[in-house]
Amino acid sequence: MLKRKKWIPIASAVFAITVLAVAVFFISLLKVDVLIGEILLIIAAVMALLLFVAGLLLFKGLHRKRSAMRRIRRIIGLVLCLVVVFCSVFGTILMHNVEKTKTQISNAKSDEQPRSIVGVYVTDGDGAQKLSDMGAYTFAVLGELGAEKLNSNYAIGAINNALGAKVKTVSYPGITDAASALRNGDVQAMVVSKTFILLLEDAENFAEFAETLRLVDEIPVPYNATLENTPIVIASIAAAPEDPDTTPAPTPVPTPSPTPAPLFGEDQTLVVYLSGLDKWEAGASNIHSDVNILMFINSKTRQVMLINTPRDFYMVNPALGGYDKLTHCGIQGVYNSIEALERFYNLDIDNFARVNFTGFEQFVDSIGGITLDNPVEFTGDAPGYRPVRFPVGELHLNGEEALVYSREREPFGDGDLGRGRNQLRVLTAILDNIKKNGASVLMNHAQILEAMGNCVDTDFTSDQISDLAKLATRYLNEWDIKSYGVIGDTGMAVTASGGTEPLYIIWPRQNSVDFAVRLMNMIQNDEIITDEVLAEAPLPY
């Protein structure tokens, strides 16, 4: 064993490095700000105790004679310091990843991000390979269709600049009308937001035609573009379809405004729009929203209420000014979907969170899968048309199985309504898993952070995410999760985004909407929603 004069500087250096590693870790823990004060105090006390013990082992008995016990004590002290340093470095890296993930999923708008991406399309047999080949073409646009007025004028202006001449345009009321003109040869090209092409898949008469379209070029429309600073180069020729008279707008019971309070305090109900994107790639954009769930979080009553609205529900599309399918509202952006739901239910939505399907799979796998009770046996299709069977009873599902379970709608007889019920079961199972297995779930932090960071975006700020994490931790085992899905009747109707081609929709059933609003009012007024209350829900038949 080293003599005292040699041991003191070595032990002091080891102890100083240990103290520094612990300090850096604790500072990073404070910076991330996701733990409640009680847990921080416990962590601080444990770290202080470890440092005290390490110091005692390293420096006790320096002036005494050498002994076997002192050598053993020093060795234990060195090992303890190494363990503390390793854990502190590991924890610091973890906190850095948490902060990175918080920043990544926070959806701060930037003028560098596109408002929309407009595609220039021709049929597959057309000879044009680039814009310079299309100077003599006539372009179909949606020049008077709500938000598409800006996108169309910006794109045609960019085409005019690229060609050095003004091109001829014809404006149509909807995507099926523009596609019909292209298919019939009335125009030679179509200039529309790329996400509108997906709407053709919903129209039976245009699904095959959509596969024959070829993208010649694409034009990003920046967020800072407005009708005020964008020249109007498209003549007003046609207007969007008028609101249909076949169904009245829903008239739910007014929702009282909550008492002003700190958004993330413990005396106000937080309303979050959860959107599942019809997209497999990482990231999010303006696109169909296949999942539309309103999550009400009341930290006073420790209750979470999930309200599902089917993707095909017929309601006003604020951006286009007419009635549309809810899923189509997402094509004009998540805030358009939020405004549609706010008008429909007469409430205010505080924030949103979106996840694409790839992220959903990764997230479910990262928390160890989910367990739910399946009431109806059915078979769904995994990628590659591989059948996945879901028998009646308790099921444990991995990420892929949970996604198939959430997406299937054909076997239930009521289409999107049955799918909505399954989506609520899956989301409830996810929340139950986190509630019951919080500690073990957090052990798999790396995979969870990777899934969330790559595939989730939200308008929560980093500080707000910290507050939510602390709120969830404080009452982890106390949350009571309830759910309900509004229902309606299937049919066909003209939609604002689809043009004159009738599409499959769901007519809202007013008594179901009224019941959903009643539940919203209850949780926002700090009333407990019991199973007996949910049993009063209107029957689906």
Secondary structure, DSSP 8 states (H G I E B T S, - for coil): ---HHHHHHHHHHHHHHHHHHHHHHHHHHHHH--S-HHHHHHHHHHHHHHHHHHHHHHHTTTTS---HHHHHHHHHHHHHHHHHHHHHHHHHHHHHHHHHHHHHHB----TTSEEEEEEEEEETT----SGGG-TT-EEEE-TTSTTHHHHHHHHHHHHHHHHTS--EEEE-SSHHHHHHHHHHTS-SEEEEEGGGGGGGGGSTTTHHHHTTEEEEEEEEEETT--TTTS---S----------SSS---------------TTSSSS-EEEEEEEES--SSS--S--EEEEEEEEEETTTTEEEEEE--TTBEEEETTTTEEEEHHHHGGG-HHHHHHHHHHHHT----EEEEEEHHHHHHHHHHTT-EEEEE-S-EEEEETTTEEEEE-SEEEEE-HHHHHHHHH--GGGSSTHHHHHHHHHHHHHHHHHHHHHTHHHHHHTHHHHHHHHHHHEEES--HHHHHHHHHHHHHTTTT-EEEEEE--EEEEEE--TTTTTS-EEEEEE-HHHHHHHHHHHHHHHTT----HHHHTTS----
